[in-house]
Amino acid sequence: RSESAMTLAGSVRVANNSGEDYENAQVRLVVGVIRLVETIAQLAQQGRPGQPPHATPSAPPVAAPQRELRMVAKAALNLADRLDADKPREVVKEEMGEYFLYTVEGRDTIPTGWAKRMPSFKTAGVPITSYYKFEKERWGDVVMRYYRFTNSVPSKLGKEPLPDGSVMAFRLATDDMLYGFVGRTSVKYIPLKETVELELGNDREVMVKAVMMNWVKTDIRFDAPGNVKGSTTKETWQFEVQNSKDIAVVLDLRRNFRGDWSLTTDAPYEKVDANKVKFVLPLKPREKQTFTYDLTTRHGVNATR
């Protein structure tokens, strides 16, 4: 409920669209991108990983990939034979070079046109960082919710990469274990030690309201024919941010500017790049804050950069 930790549960869906039924079949999954067709010649020339490349392959180019596939298949069979039928059903994972081989314990019958969902893993107590982003140029006037976690051993993960797929997030809402749907997103293949951000959509309980309080143009300069060749504008903006949640949140509020600009404000901020700044605002439960800034922009010959 504090949005500081999560239970991460994964499953795999196996769909049979082959046109024939598979009865009492062993299910194995390869996590990772297999690049055999595109790199057959390269694999044949470079040989086994860690070995010096062959000057001239003595066998047809297809031999090396076939040998690698036979090794993977043999390891999969040996791993399946070691599974104990008396244990609870699980997914056994084994590293095969740059891939991971998932072997689902037991056997399954999957008729053609059907799919079966199988559990892959479940890890409790994974630390997460919950935060919220506002950037008008990207999302308009809404605030986006994010969860961030790392696929690492300190985070109780990190034993194998996480496959790509769809992610749905639910937050514990009541003491009797009722959950509320937070949002859904999709993720790409997550290697070991990589940090991933889950963008879970708009959150209406965190609000940002921006109002321009004043706008003036000064230091207007003209050329010989009387055309404006330079000017300076000053905008005063007021931001009202509100957290309507029962937990504390962190809001990442970003503003984009153009041209030769400078910012004056009492609120702490940092520059993201030459045209963007961000205000990081911790908000207590049910808290409302207000801050202002003055934006000065120099145009034409008034610009100094």
C-alpha positions as CSV (number, residue, x, y, z in Angstrom):
1,R,0.0,0.0,0.0
2,S,3.0,2.3,0.5
3,E,4.1,1.7,-3.1
4,S,7.7,0.9,-1.8
5,A,7.7,-2.8,-2.6
6,M,6.0,-5.3,-4.8
7,T,5.4,-9.0,-5.4
8,L,6.5,-9.7,-9.0
9,A,4.8,-12.7,-10.5
10,G,5.4,-13.9,-14.1
11,S,3.7,-16.4,-16.3
12,V,4.2,-17.6,-19.9
13,R,1.5,-18.3,-22.4
14,V,2.0,-21.2,-24.9
15,A,-0.3,-21.0,-27.9
16,N,-0.6,-24.0,-30.4
17,N,-1.4,-22.7,-33.9
18,S,0.3,-25.6,-35.7
19,G,-2.8,-27.4,-37.0
20,E,-2.2,-30.5,-34.9
21,D,-2.7,-31.5,-31.2
22,Y,0.2,-31.8,-28.9
23,E,-0.5,-34.5,-26.2
24,N,1.6,-35.1,-23.2
25,A,4.3,-32.7,-24.5
26,Q,7.3,-31.2,-22.8
27,V,7.3,-27.4,-23.0
28,R,10.6,-25.5,-23.2
29,L,11.1,-21.8,-23.8
30,V,14.1,-19.9,-25.0
31,V,14.5,-16.3,-23.5
32,G,16.6,-14.2,-25.8
33,V,16.8,-13.4,-29.5
34,I,18.1,-16.3,-31.5
35,R,20.1,-15.1,-34.5
36,L,21.0,-18.2,-36.5
37,V,19.7,-17.5,-40.0
38,E,21.2,-14.0,-40.3
39,T,24.6,-15.0,-38.9
40,I,25.3,-18.5,-40.1
41,A,28.4,-17.5,-42.1
42,Q,29.7,-15.5,-39.2
43,L,29.1,-18.3,-36.7
44,A,30.9,-20.8,-39.0
45,Q,33.9,-18.5,-39.3
46,Q,34.3,-17.5,-35.7
47,G,33.9,-21.0,-34.2
48,R,32.9,-21.6,-30.6
49,P,32.8,-18.7,-28.2
50,G,36.1,-18.1,-26.5
51,Q,38.0,-20.0,-29.2
52,P,40.2,-18.3,-32.0
53,P,38.4,-17.9,-35.3
54,H,39.0,-20.4,-38.1
55,A,40.9,-19.1,-41.1
56,T,38.9,-21.2,-43.5
57,P,35.9,-23.3,-42.4
58,S,36.5,-26.9,-43.3
59,A,32.8,-27.8,-43.1
60,P,29.7,-26.2,-44.7
61,P,28.6,-23.0,-43.0
62,V,25.5,-24.6,-41.6
63,A,27.6,-27.1,-39.5
64,A,28.4,-24.7,-36.6
65,P,24.8,-23.6,-35.9
66,Q,23.5,-27.2,-36.1
67,R,26.1,-28.2,-33.5
68,E,25.1,-25.4,-31.2
69,L,21.4,-26.4,-31.6
70,R,22.2,-30.0,-30.8
71,M,24.1,-28.9,-27.6
72,V,21.1,-26.8,-26.5
73,A,18.7,-29.7,-27.2
74,K,20.9,-32.2,-25.4
75,A,21.1,-29.9,-22.3
76,A,17.3,-29.5,-22.4
77,L,16.8,-33.2,-22.4
78,N,19.2,-33.8,-19.5
79,L,17.6,-31.0,-17.5
80,A,14.1,-32.5,-18.1
81,D,15.3,-36.0,-17.0
82,R,16.5,-34.5,-13.7
83,L,13.1,-33.1,-12.8
84,D,11.4,-34.9,-9.9
85,A,7.8,-35.7,-10.7
86,D,6.9,-35.7,-6.9
87,K,7.8,-32.0,-6.5
88,P,5.4,-29.1,-7.0
89,R,5.2,-28.0,-10.6
90,E,7.7,-25.4,-11.5
91,V,9.7,-23.8,-14.3
92,V,13.4,-24.7,-14.2
93,K,15.8,-22.2,-15.8
94,E,19.3,-22.9,-17.1
95,E,21.7,-20.5,-18.8
96,M,22.8,-21.5,-22.3
97,G,25.4,-19.0,-23.4
98,E,23.6,-15.8,-24.2
99,Y,20.2,-17.4,-23.8
100,F,18.2,-18.8,-21.0
101,L,16.3,-22.1,-21.4
102,Y,13.0,-22.4,-19.4
103,T,11.8,-26.0,-19.0
104,V,8.3,-26.4,-17.6
105,E,8.0,-29.3,-15.2
106,G,5.7,-32.1,-16.1
107,R,3.9,-32.5,-19.4
108,D,0.9,-30.8,-21.0
109,T,-1.7,-31.4,-23.7
110,I,-2.3,-28.3,-25.8
111,P,-4.9,-28.9,-28.6
112,T,-4.5,-26.9,-31.8
113,G,-6.1,-23.5,-31.6
114,W,-5.8,-23.5,-27.8
115,A,-3.4,-21.7,-25.4
116,K,-2.2,-22.5,-21.9
117,R,-0.9,-20.1,-19.3
118,M,1.8,-21.4,-17.0
119,P,3.5,-19.9,-14.0
120,S,7.1,-18.8,-14.4
121,F,8.2,-17.2,-11.2
122,K,6.9,-15.3,-8.2
123,T,9.1,-13.0,-6.0
124,A,7.9,-11.1,-3.0
125,G,9.5,-8.0,-1.4
126,V,11.0,-6.5,-4.6
127,P,11.9,-2.9,-3.8
128,I,10.4,-0.3,-6.2
129,T,10.5,3.5,-6.5
130,S,7.1,5.0,-7.1
131,Y,7.0,8.5,-8.7
132,Y,5.0,10.7,-10.9
133,K,5.9,12.8,-14.0
134,F,4.3,15.9,-15.5
135,E,5.5,17.3,-18.9
136,K,2.9,19.2,-20.9
137,E,4.7,18.6,-24.3
138,R,4.5,14.9,-23.8
139,W,1.3,14.1,-22.0
140,G,-0.7,17.4,-21.9
141,D,-2.2,18.4,-18.6
142,V,-2.2,14.9,-17.0
143,V,0.2,13.3,-14.5
144,M,1.8,10.0,-15.3
145,R,2.5,7.3,-12.8
146,Y,5.8,5.3,-12.9
147,Y,7.2,2.3,-11.0
148,R,11.0,1.7,-11.2
149,F,12.8,-1.5,-10.2
150,T,16.1,-3.2,-11.1
151,N,16.6,-6.8,-12.2
152,S,19.4,-7.5,-9.7
153,V,20.3,-9.7,-6.8
154,P,19.9,-6.9,-4.1
155,S,16.3,-6.5,-5.5
156,K,15.7,-10.2,-5.0
157,L,15.8,-10.8,-8.7
158,G,18.8,-10.9,-11.1
159,K,19.2,-14.7,-11.4
160,E,18.0,-14.6,-15.1
161,P,16.9,-12.0,-17.6
162,L,13.2,-11.2,-17.7
163,P,11.4,-11.8,-21.0
164,D,9.4,-9.2,-22.8
165,G,5.7,-9.1,-22.4
166,S,2.7,-7.4,-20.9
167,V,2.7,-6.1,-17.3
168,M,-0.3,-5.3,-15.2
169,A,0.0,-3.6,-11.8
170,F,-2.4,-3.9,-8.9
171,R,-2.2,-2.0,-5.6
172,L,-3.4,-3.3,-2.2
173,A,-6.4,-1.2,-1.4
174,T,-7.9,-2.6,1.8
175,D,-6.9,-4.5,4.9
176,D,-8.8,-7.6,3.8
177,M,-6.5,-8.0,0.7
178,L,-8.6,-6.4,-2.0
179,Y,-6.6,-5.0,-4.9
180,G,-7.2,-2.1,-7.2
181,F,-6.1,-2.0,-10.8
182,V,-3.3,0.6,-11.3
183,G,-2.4,0.3,-15.0
184,R,-0.8,-1.8,-17.6
185,T,2.2,-1.5,-20.0
186,S,4.5,-3.6,-22.0
187,V,8.2,-4.2,-21.4
188,K,11.1,-5.4,-23.6
189,Y,13.6,-8.0,-22.7
190,I,15.2,-7.0,-19.4
191,P,18.9,-8.1,-19.0
192,L,20.6,-8.7,-15.7
193,K,21.3,-5.6,-13.6
194,E,19.1,-3.4,-15.8
195,T,16.7,-0.8,-14.3
196,V,13.3,-0.6,-15.9
197,E,10.6,2.0,-15.7
198,L,7.0,1.0,-15.9
199,E,4.7,3.7,-17.3
200,L,1.3,2.9,-15.9
201,G,-0.8,5.7,-17.3
202,N,-2.6,8.8,-15.9
203,D,-3.1,9.2,-12.2
204,R,-6.0,11.6,-11.3
205,E,-5.1,11.7,-7.6
206,V,-2.0,13.8,-8.4
207,M,-2.7,17.2,-10.0
208,V,-0.7,19.9,-11.6
209,K,-2.3,23.3,-12.6
210,A,-0.2,25.8,-14.4
211,V,-1.3,29.5,-14.8
212,M,0.5,32.4,-16.6
213,M,0.2,35.3,-14.2
214,N,1.9,38.0,-16.2
215,W,3.6,38.6,-19.6
216,V,5.5,41.7,-20.7
217,K,7.7,42.6,-23.7
218,T,10.6,45.0,-23.1
219,D,13.9,46.2,-24.7
220,I,12.4,46.4,-28.2
221,R,15.0,47.2,-30.8
222,F,14.4,48.3,-34.4
223,D,16.5,48.3,-37.6
224,A,16.9,51.2,-40.0
225,P,13.6,50.5,-41.9
226,G,11.7,50.3,-38.6
227,N,11.4,46.6,-38.3
228,V,11.7,44.9,-34.9
229,K,15.1,43.2,-34.8
230,G,15.2,42.3,-31.1
231,S,13.1,42.1,-27.9
232,T,12.9,40.5,-24.5
233,T,9.8,38.9,-23.0
234,K,9.2,38.0,-19.3
235,E,6.6,35.5,-18.2
236,T,5.5,34.8,-14.7
237,W,4.1,31.3,-14.1
238,Q,2.4,29.9,-11.0
239,F,2.1,26.2,-10.4
240,E,-0.3,24.5,-8.0
241,V,0.5,20.9,-7.3
242,Q,-1.7,18.6,-5.1
243,N,-1.4,15.1,-3.8
244,S,-4.8,13.6,-3.0
245,K,-3.4,10.2,-2.0
246,D,-3.1,8.8,1.5
247,I,0.6,8.1,0.9
248,A,3.6,10.4,0.2
249,V,4.6,10.8,-3.4
250,V,7.4,12.4,-5.5
251,L,6.5,14.5,-8.5
252,D,8.9,15.1,-11.3
253,L,7.7,18.3,-13.0
254,R,9.5,19.3,-16.3
255,R,9.4,22.5,-18.3
256,N,10.7,23.0,-21.9
257,F,12.0,26.4,-23.1
258,R,13.3,27.7,-26.4
259,G,15.9,30.2,-27.5
260,D,18.1,32.3,-25.1
261,W,16.3,32.0,-21.8
262,S,17.0,32.3,-18.1
263,L,14.9,31.3,-15.1
264,T,14.4,33.0,-11.7
265,T,12.6,31.2,-8.9
266,D,12.9,30.3,-5.2
267,A,12.0,26.7,-5.9
268,P,14.9,24.2,-6.3
269,Y,15.3,22.9,-9.8
270,E,18.0,21.3,-12.1
271,K,18.7,21.6,-15.8
272,V,18.1,18.4,-17.7
273,D,19.6,19.8,-21.0
274,A,19.9,23.1,-22.8
275,N,16.2,23.5,-23.2
276,K,14.6,21.6,-20.2
277,V,14.5,21.9,-16.4
278,K,12.9,19.7,-13.8
279,F,11.4,20.4,-10.4
280,V,11.4,17.4,-8.0
281,L,8.7,17.9,-5.4
282,P,8.1,15.6,-2.5
283,L,4.4,15.8,-1.5
284,K,3.0,14.5,1.8
285,P,-0.4,12.8,1.9
286,R,-3.2,15.3,1.1
287,E,-0.6,18.1,0.6
288,K,-0.9,21.1,-1.7
289,Q,2.0,23.2,-2.8
290,T,2.4,26.4,-4.8
291,F,5.5,27.8,-6.5
292,T,6.3,30.5,-9.1
293,Y,9.0,31.3,-11.5
294,D,9.9,34.1,-13.9
295,L,11.1,33.1,-17.4
296,T,13.0,35.7,-19.4
297,T,13.6,35.0,-23.1
298,R,15.7,37.2,-25.4
299,H,14.8,37.3,-29.1
300,G,16.7,38.5,-32.2
301,V,19.7,40.7,-31.6
302,N,19.0,40.7,-27.8
303,A,20.0,37.0,-27.6
304,T,23.4,36.3,-26.3
305,R,23.6,32.7,-27.3
